[in-house]
């Protein structure tokens, strides 16, 4: 059984488009779990209306309408779980809605879904997927096939393409990472005769898998643990990858295609100035917190880099952004790192 976990925060329109594509996957043995991060836009109610057939999922970009047809027959059986419900209350429903009483960030939402899947006892894999994505019908089957073929892979990523520019690749499974200045770097590598990157070349350089599409093996959670909720947003994937070193490898499945709207799920798109300040605050704080946790000797280098970039932003007239980056970096330095314990995994 595969559990597909989506985290929704004030984004039910994107979530509905994602759900419509998910329920057209060629795989039959999966359950979709939507964890709502205390949305204020009535997301849970809107998702229920969609499942009942009273609301239609619409594509943000008309080019994706063919992927939503024919529309999934409704009503679609679903279960909404409350604090008083046990996992058994979900029964055989293929769509499970779990409202959260507070916004616990990306890691917190993913962890709630993963705990549900583990408590059910029949999870072999869990697919963490951003709610602002649309997937090809074979996206999951290719991921699962690769993980079954290569049991040393603990986390596996997809080919992420930009939703608005599907001919352009956002990332090949994940990214490289410069541990000296805590910067994410794009992947590079040799390509085949068709211009596509070689999976082996990508995997040799991968430092972490993009959280927009990550298939995780169940026993990794038992040995390594869930995501670190201390980050709230950003760097939880990098932290996870570091913790898997020596136990599992990172994988890339080229044929698993996912279209990503980038930033809509967290409101961090470049067009949103207000949200970009929040995003930069999280990035700066967590960049330092991550370094403090795993590479404390490099803290002076990372702080110097963040300070330099912050002053550059200020000199360019982006004073609020520069100040946010600098103050957030110091918050990360003063925060005590938190260790994550292995997850309890129920038996099958």
Phi, psi and omega in degrees: 000137175249132174254128179257118185252122174247139173251121181250135173218104179051041184217042187297330179296315176295319181298319179296318178296320178296314181299319181299322178285326182294321182280010170250007177300145181288342176287147180254335189261074178210156176231137180260129180242119178255116177259117183263121185276060177054050179297152179247011183248017179071029185304313183300317179296320180294320179294321178294320177298320177297314181296329180277351178092008182268357182216139183255134175287132180242143177281134176296321177248124182305337180298339183266356179304318179303332180284346180262355181256148350291149180300144179300129179301136180241157004285152177255121180302132179218165177226134173254120182263137175251179182301332184274350183275144172267167182296335180296337181294342180289337178057226181257012180299136180272352176234120181241126180252127181234098176288140178254142182288342179212163179278110181256015177079180182297312181297318180297318178294315178298318182295322178299315178295320180291323177297319177301313182297318180293321180293335177292332173088351183247012182283126172260319177224155174232128180257109175275122186223132176297144181286346179263045179232161169230136187246150171286156187295336181260007186301316182284318183299323178293319178298311182297318180300319180293318181294323179289327180287327183236085186294348178281345178284125179260326179229131183227137182249166181256174167278112180266123177248148178292130181300318182279344177222072188299343177282350182254130180275129175283312176199156178262084179080313182188214188217166168275172182208127177269108185286346180283324179239009177055050179244139176278137182233147178291159179282149174224158179165172179291156182235157179278186184296340179267003179087003180273146180290147177285133180302317182297323179291318179296313183297330179291338183247354180297134174250334174199159181263138179296132179292350179293334177203102180225121172264124183245139178281138183304315185289344173297321181295327179289326183267325187254323182107175179280188177290155178276109184286353179296335183280332182068307181204126181080143177076354176293327179291321180292317177302315180300314182297319179298321181290340180273350184304134180087346180251317182220159174258168177258138183240157177229126178249102185298325186277355175273107187254126179229132179260126189242131179280349174057100172094342182292330182291337181237002180070035183250015180296151185302334183286347182257101183295316181299314181290329181295327177295318177296317180297316179295325178297315179295317180299312183293315180299313185285333175300317180284319180298317178299314180297319178300325184284316189248333183225059186303331181293341182264004180305314180302322181292315181294317180296321178296320180294314180297319180297316179299312180295322179299314180292327175298317178298318180295318180294336178272007178093000179260066186296315183299320180293314180298317180295319179299316180298317184291313181294325180290324178298319179293327176296321178294324180291324184274350181277138180280127179300146181241130180274150181250129180273155175303149182277148173282127182245125180288155178284159181290000000 
